[in-house]
Amino acid sequence: MKETRQEDSQAEREEIQALTSTLNSLLIYRQAAHHNLTIPRRKAFQKLSENHINLLRPYYEDHLNAIDAAIEINADVLAHIASIGSNEFMAPQERSEWKQANAFQVDQTRSSLKQIFRDWSADAASEREICYGRVLSELNCRYPSEQRSQTKVLIPGAGLGRLAFEIARAGFISQGNEFSYHMLILSNFILNHTTGPNEFTIYPFIHTFSSTAQQGNQIRPIRFPDICPSQEMAVMSGDFSYSQGSFTEVYGRDGNAPSASFEKWNVVATVFFIDTAHNVLDYLDTIYTILDDSEESCWINFGPLLYHFEEEQSRSTTVSGRQGLEDIDSALSIELSLDVLIQIIKDRGFEFLKLETGIKTTYATDERSMGTWIYDSVFWVVRKKQ
Ligand SMILES: C[S@@+](CC[C@H](N)C(=O)[O-])C[C@H]1O[C@@H](n2cnc3c(N)ncnc32)[C@H](O)[C@@H]1O
């Protein structure tokens, strides 16, 4: 009993640390961005020969000033989000008790700006249509509108919540699930604290200088949210919620429980998610367990197989000796090729209703960039074998 209480308070401490270091990573953005983007470039500029300085000055100085101004605007938005997040997620009042952010979290803050662009700007509507649009049309085709208010859809790895929100807007019972405090704090802000369309402006593309065709592209503003979720929620019929925590822990909580005791879902919809697993078989187990047995129930998936822990595992195994071997557990990564994964999904007890491969997709991508990463995504609909 005593040990359990100690474990609980240790887990609570770790949770508060994860929350406060994320909040700090939003607050430190201002300093980190000036430090990484404009300060070193101004220093490099001053080291150039006089000829080069004179040639470059008309194009470069104003551009760096514009980037500084954009950093300030991003930082103000992030500070506003952090202030709302610290109240809503009940962070300790005393900032000195907050854990410092690490470099990875600061990097996540930068990429969160791109996630806002992906999920909640008009500019990324075509990117969303390819992945979220496909999932939504599948759902809408499978479930006539009168059935939707009794149809429960779970969206693990919901990110900033646009797909989960759209599923609710279409009339379904929709629940997003996330474990990243960045995503939870930002989605909570956008979903519950924005008051009108295009209320905020950010500059998500300022962090990359390479592959810029026109200087203005890097410093172009993006407005969000393109539609105001709280206004929409006031008039929509669907039921929308978000759960916090790791998918397999929240939904597959007790591996020994009889499968009948798990909350059942009519649909599990995963987009750019299954490759986030250390072991994708754990995700398959949880999905199989929580998916309702009926023939209408299904798992809809869209995305690539860019296994998130592949590099980490490789890094830990290249270290020779004890340290490296111990690290393998936390960096464990099972990376299955698509053909093997498809076979395993069948072996695990699913049958394929739809399977489409090679769907060209981008992810939070600046379409004006001279270098973009294109995924050949896979889309499938499977159900439990009948
Ligand atoms: C590549 S992002 C995709 C987000 C969103 N589905 C989209 O398409 O934009 C993967 C998301 O899954 C979340 N995630 C990763 N592992 C998770 C887990 N075990 N439980 C819940 N969420 C997880 C990450 O925090 C991240 O937001």
The ligand as a Gaussian input file, in Angstrom:
#p B3LYP/6-31G(d) Opt

LIG

0 1
 C        2.553000      12.175000     -36.746000
 S        1.465000      12.798000     -35.538000
 C       -0.108000      12.745000     -36.363000
 C       -1.126000      13.641000     -35.755000
 C       -2.451000      13.685000     -36.508000
 N       -3.058000      12.386000     -36.546000
 C       -2.226000      14.217000     -37.893000
 O       -2.434000      13.477000     -38.860000
 O       -1.820000      15.374000     -38.020000
 C        1.342000      11.460000     -34.424000
 C        0.632000      11.866000     -33.167000
 O        0.451000      10.731000     -32.345000
 C        0.733000      11.084000     -31.001000
 N        1.136000       9.845000     -30.324000
 C        2.237000       9.107000     -30.528000
 N        2.227000       8.009000     -29.762000
 C        1.085000       8.039000     -29.055000
 C        0.501000       7.183000     -28.102000
 N        1.102000       6.061000     -27.721000
 N       -0.694000       7.523000     -27.566000
 C       -1.332000       8.652000     -27.959000
 N       -0.828000       9.516000     -28.869000
 C        0.372000       9.218000     -29.405000
 C        1.826000      12.127000     -31.099000
 O        1.889000      12.938000     -29.947000
 C        1.423000      12.893000     -32.337000
 O        0.598000      13.978000     -32.036000

